[in-house]
């Protein structure tokens, strides 16, 4: 006999989280378009390596944000006949693609910066370039703040990845601003150096994001603290002797919890069903987005000794 929690979270809560995720993605798209327009316009007159790197970064952010919007909308779809565990892994797939984009962009920035260092170019309209970087820092900072507030209410790998892009963009804008400022006072080498720093930062971010998304796709276990919390809740439930073979995995914003619960072998079928039902409710309260499957088994002497 086994018991499975009803689809979770409640439809109203799930719909609200989906709306927040899509709002975050739309804000990202709007910010990326505005940043591309500002940086692209200024770069056309100020051939700066650091500005080019920042422009590439914003272009990648736009592509990633569009992908994020598609992913969070798809991940919000409820389970169906062909996807019994839901569609949450769409976020991880999007994150893996995003990491590839960011890596390629970082490589392009690094190569362009090296070329500028080998063959220096006269920089024009540095005042415009500095103004563009200041505006970019302001816009990106506001966006990252909004994404942070939204992530406090929802658990979305795609939005977290998108926020990581823009946080890197915020830092890259700062690096570009420093490079341009130094170039403006005569240190021309600072501009390609800043572009190289941005490129290497993008590559580092891509590697970290890629590792995280691969963990999700490979059914990595939930965090150790969450697993310990599960065992704590299970063992505190009246009628439960022990817990065996806890298996968990992440699927975008959702978790899956699979556990064998050792019960008193003298418990009736009705008693076992009541215990499992109460335990499922407690676990669901602690992990609202979890899909929970509990299987009962008669406790052994080893279970009693361990408990």
Steps between C-alpha positions, in 0.01 A plus 500: 500500500623850432360847526571793272441861581246690297649725230675786668518783562130607500398626158459859619849508653651330197333750266629791708855366492479447125385862456789628712751293300362633171502856636869462588575367152313786330682760710828338394407519132400866527822588682715310249342678203552840664863418585574378147359819351709719732826306463458431129437865421803616697728223369431613144693818578730384782693190390575374850596141584342516844181652356491230233533233770217656696287521181559130430407424860168684461429323170551166672277614784222576252525154342514338844203703627283401203596138560424542870150629425431200277642262760307631801174495304562140394619393847180639654287252304347232727589130460330323211479148358841529334674693782385348826766686699415836348704726273740654751813378324427745220664759725817293535514444123465874448772561757737263321442683171549833677835385636612413147399844375679676783815292448506583128443867573776508759739342253406760234559783749839363601613460138385853409681646802823322408473632144452855632804455724714379208371768264400806708233731358427862576189530714240764414218652704613352829253729675215320319648162586531595867139622502384176340674295770350708780151457351562127457607460862183675619266295278671171580505573873125566503434180307717285729320649802160411348615146417633455853163597647319258270741214580421544869144392417566232240764232435587522131826372354440692177442833677796436731716436194369812331575700813855359499540631143388847596706502817801421283381774262488740794860414591612512134348845461699608804819353350430675169437828682836473677677409176346789312572740785867403503516521121354850516793620713763344280524136600385350169602146599227499766221474240602162348595377847148574624357323194714195574386502864136506388560212259668285764222583747239382251688174443519438876127570540418263214697217661322544834155518342576197283594292803179594682274418206676170436435408865128554440498302177689214668241482782730635768373451855349789692730694733624306803318739734171428321559124519573528872178698543305224324639235736423724798136539396458130424648377828290747700176357357307283747492138384813518287781270617765589241558633150681321219635576154431869471535606138457861392557699186454850367293597199519872439302666779361166617636218713418129505515301825483119502525316832428163664343543843539215752185461711397279791433158339189461715342818359183445301461615140285791612751604765786486249301707253425763768867521600614542141234763434602707803868466411438608142324815624793587728754452223285698257484788746881504526555458124199657323626430147597138567340198339499242781478121474505296823505121508429318831686190613488294823774603742777248560703442817778706341253786443392490864862499618591785267197704599 
